[in-house]
Amino acid sequence: MEKRLNDFDVKDGSPLTKMTIKDVAREAGVSTATISRVLNNSGYVSHDVKQQVLAVIRKFNYQPNAIARSLKQEKSRSIGIVLPDMANPYFMKIARTIQHRCFQEGYHLLFIDTEENPEKESEALDFLTEKRIEALILAGTGANRDQIQTISDSGIHVILFDRRFSNLKLDTVTEDNFYAAKSAVEYLLEKKHERIGIIHGPQTISTARERRQGALIGLEEAGISLLPELMIEGDYTRESGIKAIQHFSQLPDRPTAIFSSNNEMTFGIYLGLQELGIPLDSVEVVSFGDLEFSSLFQHKLSVIMQNPQELGETIGDLLIRRLNGDDDAKENRILMPRLVPSR
């Protein structure tokens, strides 16, 4: 019988049987990418996991060299992109720009939406490495740090964008969240607002931490102490924006202005105002990120204008350089958003 290249022989006292790489991974309790790294002695695998895989090899008495040879395949010409929210136009514009550049260079993209869920992100990373991607572009949830480092150590190019890990030495393309958020609060203070509500994002995410810190420093430098009732943590969704405005509207002394650190939460603010029957232009808002179609309704909306096109082009240029063999030191690119005042 002709052997399949991705099979190996197992001698367990019964007639010769066939197992696939997935069977080995299942028996060892690891991903197929990990099995590949152990068999090819390439990339990082912890000592304990390596011993666990080798124990399976001994248990089933197979010849690992045959498997290793079968795993030496040509490059996949595939790039993995992991996004936290594909419904957000900001991320989709970035992804489309990267896709355009990759297609020009003969690469194909695999997109996965984690919905800001660390477990889904981990599953996505396993899936993409099993697909033999040559590079990973990630806007992460803030979790799975070790898994991301392992992927990089295995020889896969990793570019973080929009969000960073402070102690991972990886290529990173982000925006200056701190100073942009600080300028948003300073703008509201210049317009004589002192009771300013702040809606920030999950503190597991670097963008949320930086924007929150920038807003607080802006208030602190103006000598204003933010009351706890004026600080709300959202989760970068419209629903959390709705809940925040419901909270603010119930306060005896409502905020006259709001800084929202994410455009989806800003959208929720206006949906919540509409549900409550409150005029949309009754509160001044600065949003980190633009709203599509905002010109169609009456509002006092200023925007920290991001540039997803520029971000995507920067990522695409860096990606192609890495794929073409540029092994220079890891880069940390920081783009500067700009504040566009309300009309």
Helices and strands as residue ranges (DSSP letters): E 7-10, E 17-20, H 21-28, H 32-40, H 47-60, H 64-71, E 78-83, H 89-104, E 108-113, H 118-130, E 135-138, H 145-153, E 157-161, E 171-175, H 177-190, E 196-200, H 206-221, G 228-230, E 231-233, H 238-249, E 257-260, H 263-276, G 280-282, E 284-288, G 294-296, E 300-305, H 308-323, E 332-335, E 338-340
